[in-house]
């Protein structure tokens, strides 16, 4: 993420307007939050590299949802 855009992303997140990807894996059962992004198109462009990185860990399955939300820590949650 471009550090110069962080204040814009942070503001969008605080207002609940930021785009996030909620990525769930099974075996291990983990939920990852990837974001924040101001534009959905930017998130869609960046997400495949994140998913490829997760696939290298060989989970049983990966499912993701794109949504506008306000998120804070933790960005990784074990079920």
Number of C-alpha atoms within 10 A of each C-alpha: 10 6 8 8 11 14 10 15 22 18 14 20 22 14 11 13 19 23 26 25 22 17 20 21 20 14 10 14 14 15 19 17 20 21 22 25 25 21 15 17 11 12 18 14 9 15 19 11 10 11 15 10 11 15 14 8 9 13 15 11 12 17 12 16 10 17 13 18 18 17 18 10 7 8 12 14 12 10 10
